[in-house]
Amino acid sequence: MAETLGNEYLYIDRWSSPLTWGGESPPGAGMMVSIPKGKNILMDVSTPVLSTVIVEGKLIFEDKDLTFDAEYIMVMGGHMQIGTAANPIQNKITITMHGTKEGM
């Protein structure tokens, strides 16, 4: 999927697509997810509780009601976007952290 964000045109993969995950199903409960530098993923579905999500690329939330559940989210030189000043999210995005400081 291609999308224009402001003046930027980028190729973006949908979280829900098996093609994003090498032909496998999207990550399931308890799984660790890595979004490498140069990879752009559109969060288009709600997630089960994931173990750890490491964002070195871009994770962009679609403007629809979604829940994103993880024990830990680490944005390491990447970008996690939930709307923009020009296009704020009009729906409800709920991010729930399930981890503990002792768990890392």
Buried (B, 14 or more C-beta within 10 A) or exposed (E): EEEEBEEEEEEBBBBBBEEBBEEEEBBEEEBEBBBEEEBBBBBBBBBEBBBBBBBBBBBBBBEBEBBBBBBBBEEEEBEBBBBEEEEEBEEEBEBEEEBEEEEE
